[in-house]
Amino acid sequence: MYFSRLRGTVPPLPAPVRIEPVEDKGTLVILTPERFTVSNPEHVALAARVHELLDRAGLLRKLQPWPTGPR
């Protein structure tokens, strides 16, 4: 998952999640080193925990449209 820095700061996340900065643009969150599968209960539990932490940090709020019209 990618989060623009405009959305906020990615909080510390549990292992094995990796948080990679993308220049000064934002953050890439990589849940597992192997391919994520919904048939793996550990992957599903990890995704639920990370979702909860990202939601608490306000990173999953609905996107707002950019302002338009005259400036």
Beta strands, then each sheet from edge to edge (+ up, - down):
strand 1: 2-4
strand 2: 18-22
strand 3: 26-30
sheet 1: 1+ 3- 2+
end
